[in-house]
């Protein structure tokens, strides 16, 4: 009997502990600044859980003249904040709230990148040499997050071919062509650039709505000047108020 009561008490204690953790909140005092100038940003903002992009509920507000606001968040969660500046477009910023089993209050300063028409959102190497399979998707995911959260933004994704390989010393003699069998099937011609464009187009199509795709241009940019093979620019933007 005592063992049964002890088990019930243990289970009850665990249940209360879990319930307490679920209801825990944190007050975060946030300051938004311009990542380039460190000046405070007086902007409208929208905050959503990173696991529920584009899904309600959303937290909407406006910073004061010092770029400050405060809000209640759930510890252990990750959030993305979208800002609506009067000029330019703000890159989304993702932050995590430290996990805790008790209520707490902290402050944070978030540097927000303000982008203008023609600005580079990012430049990356997303393909291996001679490859057309994406080695990473998180960079493109960030671009789509920007487009998803700012319905006035249009972007251009530039995709490059492989870097030309520089050879040292004397060039090697070309091998003599081997005789082809009359019955041998034709060797398929591999176009790395076309395959890369198709790979990124497929990813964007899968992760975007039809409205988003209208604001995404995917194009070839020829041979890259550096080691990067994908770059994304702000093609255009229009400022809208918060919904």
Buried (B, 14 or more C-beta within 10 A) or exposed (E): EEEEEEEEEEEEEEEEEEEEBEEBBBEBEBBBBBBEEEEBBBBBBBBBBBEEBEEEEBBBEEBEEEBBBEBEBBBBBEBBBBBBBEEBBBBBBEBEBEEBEEEBEEEEEBEBBBBEEEBEBBBBBBBEEEBBEBEEEEBBEBBBBBBBBBEEBBBBBBBBBBBEEEEEEEEEEEEEEEEEEEEEEEEEEEEBBEEBBBBBBEBBEEBBEEEBBEBBBBEEBEEBEEEBBBBBBBBBBEEEEEE
